[in-house]
Amino acid sequence: MLYENTITVLYVDLSSRTTRVEKRADLNDYFGGVGVAAKLFEENMKPELEPLDEQQPVVFAIGALGASIYPAINKTAAMFVSPLTGELGESYVGGRLALALCMAGYDAVVLTGKYSYPCYLSITGQGVEHKDARPLWGMLSEEVWRAIHDNETPRGNRSIMRIGPAGENKVAYASVNVDNYRHFGRLGLGAVLGSKNVKAITVTGDRNIPIPSDSFKEYFKVYRSIFDKITGTDIMKKYRGLGTAAYVLSLNAMDAFPTNNLTSGHFESVEAISAEAFAEKNLVRKMACAGCPVDCIHVGQFRRQFKNTGYEYEVVNTNYDYELVFALGSFLGLKTTDEILMLIDAVEETGMDAMSSGVALGWATEAFQKGLLSTGETLVPLAFGDTENYVKAVWYIAGAANEFYSLLGRGCYHAAQVYGGQDFAMTMAKNEMSGYHTGYGILVGSVVGARHSHLCNGGYELDRDHEQLTSQEMVEGLLKEEKERCMTNSMIICLFSRRVYDRPTIIAAGRAVGFDLDDAFLTRIGQRIFQTKMRIRDKLGFDLKQVQLPRRFFETPGLHGVLKEKVAKEMIDLYAALVAEEMKGSGSAG
């Protein structure tokens, strides 16, 4: 906690409904955020048990710099055993959660056990309450938020996390919706909470953390410098303007925009689903996380006709960004902004990760076209561009409508093992792909990254310099960047602002609020967190040599033409060797 020499951890055992608070000075070695989360997760995880066993922990942690004390430092990390991959689950969320935890007085929360019936957990600075959620069980995500928001007090300084039907039914990529349009999206935290009979978690705080008067002048100087860089330069202009959906046209021009289950990197109708199209037709609001001046959350609106009512409509608002336009747009062949928003809304209400949902449906569509599936499994015919049936399929997945959809709810890797089509089940180490077909950087980076995300090491950025980098240089770059992101995620600096928070800025920001930071300290923190993640991955049984890459990655031309499987595997082997060397003497072979 800021201006304290300890990390405050709240432990909650759901089975016994007991709690304890520990002040952990030893956790300062991990600084905060993902570092503290990783260490607490390593201490409490049970590698010998299944991902959804009630003894498996869920860990939430805020960054070392608290929340919102500086612009764009306002996220919370979560760690758990992923039911999708069977290994490390790591996810981040913005909104108000980090601020609420900070104001409640907690740096981290560790959940273990399982409620005997559905409940929701209420966390405040005064303690914890366990409230009956049986009336909420079965409700959609928005309905749960509304019920808690309207009936619980106080409303200020509060954050509301909740799961939808997908989490209740333990869909392996069920998400956790947080506040307005924010999510713990990837890797299935919603299923983990559902398995623990946790329908929602509310966090309320009313503490104040004043900046000491003798350091306020320096703090404000640093704050103003960061604020001016964010709002007065072009560094974050794209996030405030069109948002990340601005990537649609540029990636499409590079032949790197995954289309129709990655049968192409180019979407012919791209102008109709571009950021400009959304802005001109659907954009109604921009929002920001607590304490952030950027307003990067873009909310679009569409009309939905009431069933069999003639000219009667409801207006629906939902957020959109690049990853959603890719996964629930081009990847499924949807050609209008309204159709994409309609599918996003279905995923939002059921509480599922958008990327995994879209990629799973992409595989199912191609498998249906190739005769591997029939309507006996899919219940409705699946075809690229058929929004109406995709919406139905989303609800079928969330509700585990039959044996096929129950299996698809485990991820398209598992579904393809049973029904076939492994060559076009677009996963990277069992996690569905992200929206970049840029080259070896994104492919190898997603496979080797600790959570198999494009955000582990930003491999797609290295792909832009592919012609200047050797395989060795690219692999070394991936490793270096993952350690650097471990460091920034110990403060949980929003990755959108990574070019604002260079190392000198981070050091100045930390020193202004009492942390004795220097370049060597930041390097050590990044390395220590990275090694902790690698130990966790090793204990959970992950083996890079066992990863199977779908052939489609090596068939569809992208930014740098057609990739070669042999080169990708050589790069993965090289990365494994570098990590093994890195881990010598750290307690794991990596």
C-alpha positions in Angstrom: 0.0 0.0 0.0 1.2 3.5 -0.8 3.2 5.1 2.1 3.4 1.8 3.9 6.2 -0.8 3.9 3.9 -3.8 3.6 1.4 -5.3 1.1 -2.1 -5.8 2.6 -3.6 -9.1 1.6 -7.2 -10.1 2.3 -7.7 -13.9 2.4 -11.3 -15.2 2.0 -12.3 -18.8 2.4 -15.7 -19.2 0.7 -16.3 -22.7 2.1 -15.9 -21.7 5.8 -16.8 -18.0 5.2 -13.8 -16.9 7.1 -11.4 -14.1 6.4 -8.1 -12.8 7.6 -5.9 -9.9 6.7 -2.1 -10.1 6.5 0.5 -7.4 6.2 3.2 -8.9 4.0 6.6 -7.1 3.9 8.1 -9.9 2.0 5.9 -9.2 -1.0 7.7 -5.9 -1.5 10.2 -8.0 -3.5 7.5 -8.3 -6.1 6.5 -4.6 -6.0 2.8 -5.0 -6.8 0.3 -5.8 -9.4 1.1 -8.9 -11.4 4.2 -9.5 -9.3 2.2 -9.8 -6.1 -0.5 -11.7 -7.8 2.0 -14.2 -9.3 3.7 -14.8 -5.9 0.4 -15.2 -4.0 -0.9 -17.5 -6.8 2.3 -19.6 -6.6 1.9 -19.9 -2.9 -1.8 -21.0 -3.0 -2.2 -23.0 -6.3 -2.7 -26.8 -6.3 -0.9 -28.1 -9.5 -2.1 -31.6 -8.8 -5.8 -30.6 -8.9 -8.1 -29.7 -11.8 -8.5 -26.1 -12.8 -12.0 -25.8 -11.4 -11.3 -27.7 -8.1 -12.6 -25.6 -5.2 -9.2 -25.5 -3.6 -7.7 -23.6 -6.6 -7.2 -19.9 -5.7 -8.2 -16.7 -7.4 -6.0 -13.8 -6.8 -6.7 -10.1 -7.5 -4.0 -7.5 -7.0 -3.6 -3.7 -7.7 -0.4 -2.0 -8.8 2.3 -0.7 -6.6 1.4 2.9 -7.3 -2.1 2.3 -6.0 -4.9 3.4 -8.4 -5.5 6.6 -10.2 -2.8 8.5 -8.4 -1.3 9.0 -11.9 -3.2 9.0 -15.2 -3.7 5.6 -16.9 -2.5 3.6 -13.8 -5.8 2.1 -12.8 -6.0 -1.7 -13.5 -6.3 -4.8 -11.5 -4.6 -8.1 -12.2 -6.2 -11.5 -11.7 -4.5 -14.9 -11.6 -6.1 -18.4 -11.6 -5.7 -21.8 -13.2 -7.3 -21.4 -16.7 -10.0 -24.0 -17.5 -9.3 -23.2 -21.2 -5.6 -24.0 -21.3 -5.1 -25.9 -18.0 -2.3 -23.6 -17.0 -1.6 -20.0 -15.9 -4.7 -17.8 -16.2 -3.8 -14.1 -16.1 -6.2 -11.3 -17.0 -6.5 -7.5 -16.4 -9.4 -5.1 -16.0 -9.8 -1.3 -15.8 -12.9 0.4 -14.7 -13.2 1.3 -11.0 -12.1 -1.9 -9.4 -8.5 -1.0 -8.6 -9.6 2.3 -7.1 -12.2 0.6 -5.0 -9.7 -2.0 -3.7 -7.2 0.8 -2.9 -9.8 2.8 -1.1 -10.9 -0.3 0.8 -7.4 -0.7 2.0 -6.3 -3.9 0.1 -3.4 -4.5 -2.2 -4.5 -8.0 -3.0 -7.4 -10.5 -2.4 -7.0 -14.3 -2.4 -10.2 -16.4 -2.8 -10.3 -20.1 -2.0 -13.0 -22.6 -1.4 -16.6 -22.7 -2.7 -19.9 -21.5 -1.5 -22.5 -24.2 -0.8 -25.0 -22.2 -2.8 -24.8 -19.2 -5.1 -23.7 -16.1 -3.2 -22.1 -12.7 -3.9 -19.2 -11.4 -2.0 -19.2 -7.8 -0.6 -15.8 -6.4 0.3 -15.4 -3.2 2.2 -12.8 -1.6 4.3 -14.7 -2.8 7.3 -14.7 -6.5 6.3 -16.6 -9.0 4.2 -20.2 -10.1 3.8 -21.5 -13.2 2.0 -24.9 -12.5 0.5 -27.4 -14.9 -1.0 -27.3 -14.7 -4.8 -29.8 -17.5 -5.5 -32.3 -14.9 -6.8 -29.5 -13.6 -9.2 -28.5 -17.0 -10.5 -29.5 -17.4 -14.1 -29.6 -13.6 -14.7 -27.7 -12.0 -17.5 -24.7 -9.8 -16.8 -26.5 -6.5 -17.2 -29.4 -7.7 -15.1 -27.1 -8.6 -12.2 -25.3 -5.3 -12.4 -28.6 -3.4 -12.3 -30.0 -5.5 -9.4 -26.9 -4.8 -7.2 -26.4 -1.2 -8.3 -30.0 -0.2 -7.6 -30.5 -2.1 -4.3 -27.1 -2.0 -2.5 -25.6 1.1 -0.8 -23.4 3.0 -0.8 -23.0 3.6 -4.5 -19.9 5.8 -4.5 -16.4 4.4 -4.8 -17.8 1.0 -5.7 -17.0 -1.6 -8.3 -19.3 -4.5 -9.3 -17.9 -7.7 -10.9 -20.3 -10.4 -12.1 -20.7 -13.4 -14.3 -23.4 -14.4 -16.8 -24.9 -17.7 -17.7 -21.7 -18.8 -19.4 -19.8 -18.6 -16.1 -22.6 -20.4 -14.3 -22.3 -23.2 -16.9 -18.5 -23.2 -16.6 -17.8 -22.3 -20.2 -14.0 -22.4 -20.3 -13.7 -18.9 -21.8 -16.4 -17.3 -19.7 -15.5 -13.7 -18.7 -16.2 -11.5 -15.7 -17.9 -8.3 -16.5 -16.7 -5.3 -14.4 -18.5 -2.0 -14.0 -19.4 -0.5 -17.4 -18.0 -2.3 -20.5 -14.8 -3.6 -18.8 -14.0 -7.3 -18.5 -11.6 -9.9 -17.1 -11.9 -11.3 -20.6 -9.5 -14.1 -21.5 -8.8 -17.6 -20.2 -12.0 -18.3 -18.2 -12.1 -16.4 -14.9 -15.9 -16.4 -15.2 -15.9 -20.2 -15.2 -13.7 -20.3 -12.1 -16.0 -18.0 -10.2 -19.0 -19.9 -11.4 -17.5 -23.2 -10.2 -17.1 -21.5 -6.7 -20.8 -20.4 -6.8 -19.7 -16.8 -6.9 -22.2 -14.8 -9.0 -20.8 -11.4 -8.2 -18.2 -9.5 -6.1 -18.7 -5.9 -5.0 -15.8 -3.8 -3.6 -16.5 -0.5 -1.8 -13.9 1.8 -0.3 -14.0 5.2 1.3 -10.4 5.7 2.5 -8.3 8.7 1.4 -4.6 8.5 0.7 -3.3 12.0 1.0 0.0 13.0 -0.6 2.4 14.3 2.1 2.8 18.0 2.0 6.6 17.8 1.8 6.4 15.8 -1.4 3.3 17.2 -3.0 5.0 19.8 -5.1 7.3 17.2 -6.7 4.3 14.8 -7.1 2.2 17.4 -8.8 5.1 18.3 -11.1 5.4 14.7 -12.3 1.6 14.3 -12.5 1.3 17.4 -14.7 4.1 16.2 -17.0 2.4 12.8 -17.5 -1.0 14.4 -17.9 0.2 16.9 -20.5 2.0 14.1 -22.4 -1.2 12.1 -22.5 -3.6 14.9 -23.4 -1.4 17.4 -25.2 0.5 15.2 -27.6 -0.3 12.7 -30.3 1.0 9.7 -28.3 -2.5 8.5 -27.3 -4.5 10.5 -29.9 -5.7 7.3 -31.6 -7.2 5.9 -28.4 -9.2 9.1 -27.8 -10.2 9.5 -31.4 -11.4 6.5 -33.3 -10.1 4.0 -30.7 -8.3 0.8 -31.4 -10.8 0.0 -34.2 -8.7 2.4 -36.2 -6.4 -0.6 -36.7 -9.0 -2.3 -39.0 -8.1 -0.4 -42.2 -4.3 -0.5 -41.6 -4.1 -4.2 -40.8 -6.4 -5.0 -43.7 -4.1 -3.1 -46.0 -1.2 -5.3 -44.7 -3.2 -8.5 -45.4 -3.0 -9.1 -41.7 -6.7 -8.8 -40.7 -7.9 -12.3 -40.0 -11.0 -13.0 -42.2 -13.4 -16.0 -42.4 -11.5 -18.2 -40.0 -8.2 -17.0 -41.4 -8.8 -18.2 -44.9 -7.7 -14.7 -45.8 -5.9 -11.7 -44.2 -8.0 -9.3 -46.3 -11.7 -8.4 -45.8 -13.3 -7.1 -49.0 -16.1 -5.2 -47.1 -13.6 -3.5 -44.7 -14.8 0.0 -45.3 -18.3 -0.9 -43.9 -16.8 -2.2 -40.6 -14.0 0.4 -40.2 -13.6 2.6 -37.2 -14.8 5.5 -39.4 -18.0 3.5 -40.2 -18.7 2.8 -36.5 -18.0 6.5 -35.6 -20.3 7.8 -38.3 -23.2 5.4 -37.8 -23.1 4.0 -34.3 -20.8 5.9 -31.9 -22.8 7.6 -29.1 -20.5 7.9 -26.2 -16.9 7.7 -25.0 -15.9 6.6 -21.5 -12.8 6.3 -19.4 -11.6 4.2 -16.5 -11.3 5.8 -13.1 -8.8 8.6 -13.1 -7.9 8.4 -16.8 -8.4 11.3 -19.2 -8.2 9.3 -22.4 -11.8 8.1 -22.9 -10.8 5.1 -25.0 -14.0 3.1 -24.3 -16.1 3.6 -27.4 -19.8 2.8 -27.0 -21.9 2.1 -30.1 -25.7 1.9 -30.5 -28.0 -0.2 -32.6 -31.7 -0.8 -32.9 -33.2 -4.2 -32.2 -36.8 -5.0 -33.3 -39.1 -6.5 -30.7 -40.2 -9.9 -31.8 -43.3 -9.9 -34.1 -44.2 -6.3 -33.2 -43.9 -4.5 -36.5 -42.3 -1.1 -36.2 -41.3 -1.4 -32.5 -37.7 -1.3 -31.5 -35.4 -1.1 -28.5 -32.1 0.8 -28.5 -29.1 -1.2 -27.3 -25.7 0.3 -26.3 -22.5 -1.8 -26.3 -18.8 -1.1 -26.5 -16.6 -2.0 -29.4 -12.9 -2.1 -30.1 -10.5 -3.6 -32.6 -10.4 -7.1 -31.1 -14.2 -7.3 -31.1 -14.5 -6.1 -34.7 -12.0 -8.8 -35.7 -13.4 -11.7 -33.7 -17.1 -11.0 -34.1 -16.8 -9.2 -37.4 -14.2 -10.1 -40.1 -13.4 -13.5 -38.7 -17.1 -14.5 -39.1 -17.7 -12.5 -42.3 -20.1 -9.9 -40.8 -20.4 -6.9 -43.1 -22.2 -4.2 -41.2 -21.5 -2.4 -37.9 -25.0 -3.1 -36.6 -24.5 -6.8 -37.1 -21.2 -6.8 -35.2 -22.7 -4.8 -32.3 -25.6 -7.2 -32.2 -23.2 -10.2 -31.8 -21.0 -8.3 -29.3 -24.2 -7.7 -27.2 -25.0 -11.4 -27.1 -21.5 -12.2 -26.0 -21.6 -9.4 -23.4 -24.9 -10.5 -21.9 -24.0 -14.2 -21.7 -20.6 -13.3 -20.2 -18.0 -14.8 -22.6 -14.7 -13.7 -24.0 -15.3 -12.1 -27.4 -12.1 -13.4 -29.0 -12.5 -17.0 -28.0 -16.2 -16.9 -28.9 -15.6 -15.6 -32.4 -12.7 -17.9 -33.1 -14.6 -20.9 -31.8 -17.5 -20.0 -34.1 -15.1 -19.5 -37.0 -13.9 -23.1 -36.6 -17.4 -24.4 -36.2 -18.5 -22.6 -39.3 -15.8 -24.0 -41.5 -16.3 -27.5 -39.9 -19.9 -27.3 -40.8 -19.1 -26.2 -44.4 -16.7 -29.2 -44.7 -19.2 -31.7 -43.5 -17.5 -32.4 -40.2 -20.6 -31.0 -38.4 -24.3 -31.1 -39.2 -27.3 -29.3 -37.7 -27.6 -32.3 -35.5 -24.7 -30.8 -33.6 -25.0 -27.1 -34.4 -28.8 -26.9 -34.2 -28.8 -24.1 -36.8 -26.8 -24.0 -40.1 -23.7 -21.9 -39.7 -22.4 -19.8 -42.5 -20.0 -16.8 -42.7 -22.0 -13.6 -42.5 -25.1 -15.2 -40.9 -25.5 -13.0 -37.9 -28.9 -14.3 -36.8 -27.6 -17.9 -36.4 -24.4 -16.7 -34.8 -26.4 -14.9 -32.1 -28.3 -18.2 -31.5 -25.0 -20.1 -31.4 -23.6 -17.8 -28.7 -26.6 -18.5 -26.5 -26.2 -22.2 -27.3 -22.6 -22.1 -26.1 -23.4 -20.2 -23.0 -26.3 -22.5 -22.1 -24.4 -25.7 -23.0 -27.4 -26.6 -25.2 -26.2 -30.0 -26.3 -23.1 -32.2 -26.2 -21.5 -30.3 -29.1 -22.0 -26.9 -27.6 -20.8 -28.2 -24.2 -17.6 -29.3 -25.9 -17.3 -26.1 -27.9 -17.6 -24.3 -24.6 -14.3 -25.9 -23.6 -12.6 -24.2 -26.5 -12.2 -25.0 -30.2 -8.9 -26.8 -29.6 -10.9 -29.5 -27.6 -13.8 -29.5 -30.0 -11.5 -30.1 -33.0 -9.9 -33.1 -31.2 -13.3 -34.8 -31.3 -14.9 -33.6 -34.5 -11.7 -32.9 -36.6 -10.5 -29.8 -38.3 -7.4 -29.4 -36.1 -5.7 -27.7 -39.0 -8.1 -24.8 -39.0 -8.9 -24.6 -35.2 -7.1 -21.2 -34.8 -5.5 -21.5 -31.4 -2.1 -20.8 -29.9 -1.3 -23.3 -27.1 -5.1 -23.9 -26.7 -5.9 -20.2 -26.4 -7.9 -18.8 -29.4 -5.9 -16.4 -31.6 -5.9 -12.6 -31.5 -6.6 -10.3 -34.4 -3.2 -10.1 -36.0 -1.8 -12.2 -38.8 1.4 -10.2 -39.0 4.2 -12.8 -38.9 6.5 -14.8 -36.7 6.4 -12.2 -33.9 2.7 -12.6 -33.2 2.7 -16.3 -33.8 5.7 -17.3 -31.8 5.1 -14.6 -29.2 1.6 -15.8 -28.4 2.8 -19.4 -28.1 5.7 -18.7 -25.8 4.0 -15.9 -23.8 3.2 -16.8 -20.2 -0.6 -16.5 -20.8 -0.5 -17.0 -24.6 -1.7 -13.5 -25.3 -0.6 -11.0 -28.0 -0.1 -8.6 -25.0 2.5 -10.8 -23.3 5.3 -9.5 -25.5 3.8 -7.4 -28.3 5.1 -9.7 -31.1 3.0 -8.0 -33.7 5.1 -4.8 -33.1 8.3 -6.8 -33.9 6.7 -8.0 -37.1 6.7 -4.5 -38.4 10.5 -4.7 -38.4 10.6 -8.3 -39.6 12.8 -7.6 -42.6 15.4 -6.0 -40.3 15.4 -8.7 -37.6 16.9 -12.2 -37.7 15.1 -15.0 -36.0 17.6 -14.7 -33.1 17.0 -11.0 -32.7 13.2 -11.5 -32.8 13.2 -14.2 -30.1 15.5 -12.1 -27.9 13.2 -9.1 -28.5 10.2 -11.2 -27.4 11.9 -12.3 -24.2 13.1 -8.8 -23.4 9.7 -7.2 -24.0 7.9 -9.8 -21.8 10.2 -9.0 -18.9 9.6 -5.3 -19.5 5.9 -5.8 -19.5 6.2 -7.8 -16.3 7.8 -4.7 -14.7 5.2 -2.3 -16.0 2.4 -4.6 -15.0 3.7 -4.6 -11.4 2.4 -1.0 -11.4 -0.3 -2.1 -13.9 0.3 0.8 -16.2 -2.3 0.6 -19.0 -0.5 -0.8 -22.1 -2.1 2.0 -24.2 0.1 4.4 -22.3 3.3 2.4 -22.5 5.0 5.1 -24.7 4.1 7.7 -22.1 5.6 5.7 -19.2 9.1 5.2 -20.4 11.6 4.2 -17.7 12.7 7.7 -16.7 9.0 8.7 -16.3 8.3 5.5 -14.2 11.3 6.3 -12.0 10.2 9.9 -11.5 6.6 8.9 -10.8 7.7 6.3 -8.2 10.2 8.6 -6.4 7.6 11.3 -6.2 5.4 9.1 -4.0 8.2 7.6 -1.9 9.6 4.6 -3.8 13.4 4.5 -4.2 13.4 3.4 -7.9 16.2 3.2 -10.3 16.8 1.4 -13.6 18.5 -1.6 -12.0 15.5 -2.1 -9.6 13.0 -2.0 -12.5 15.1 -4.6 -14.4 15.3 -6.9 -11.3 11.5 -6.6 -10.7 10.8 -7.6 -14.3 13.1 -10.5 -14.2 11.8 -11.8 -10.8 8.2 -11.6 -12.0 9.0 -13.3 -15.3 10.8 -16.1 -13.5 7.9 -16.6 -11.1 5.5 -17.0 -14.0 7.9 -19.5 -15.6 8.0 -21.5 -12.4 4.2 -21.5 -12.3 4.0 -22.6 -15.9 6.4 -25.4 -15.2 4.5 -26.6 -12.1 1.3 -26.7 -14.1 2.8 -28.9 -16.7 3.2 -26.7 -19.7 5.7 -27.9 -22.3 6.5 -25.8 -25.4 7.5 -29.0 -27.2 3.9 -30.3 -27.0 2.3 -27.2 -28.7 0.6 -28.0 -32.0 0.2 -25.2 -34.4 -2.7 -25.3 -36.9 -1.6 -25.6 -40.5 -3.8 -22.6 -41.5 -1.1 -20.3 -39.9 1.3 -21.5 -42.6 -1.1 -21.5 -45.5 -2.7 -18.0 -45.5 -0.4 -15.1 -46.7 0.0 -12.3 -44.2 2.0 -9.2 -43.8 5.3 -10.9 -44.8 3.8 -13.6 -47.1 3.4 -17.3 -46.1 5.1 -18.3 -42.9 7.2 -21.5 -42.7 6.4 -23.9 -39.9 10.0 -25.0 -39.7 11.1 -21.5 -38.9 8.4 -21.0 -36.3 9.3 -24.2 -34.5 13.0 -23.3 -34.6 12.2 -19.9 -33.0 10.1 -21.6 -30.3 13.0 -24.0 -29.5 15.4 -21.1 -29.3 13.1 -19.3 -26.9 12.8 -22.4 -24.8 16.6 -22.6 -24.7 16.9 -19.0 -23.6 14.3 -19.4 -20.9 16.0 -22.6 -19.6 19.3 -20.6 -19.3 17.4 -17.7 -17.7 15.9 -20.1 -15.1 19.1 -21.7 -14.0 19.4 -21.2 -10.2 15.9 -19.8 -9.9 14.2 -22.9 -8.7 12.9 -24.3 -12.0 14.2 -25.6 -15.2 11.6 -23.4 -17.0 
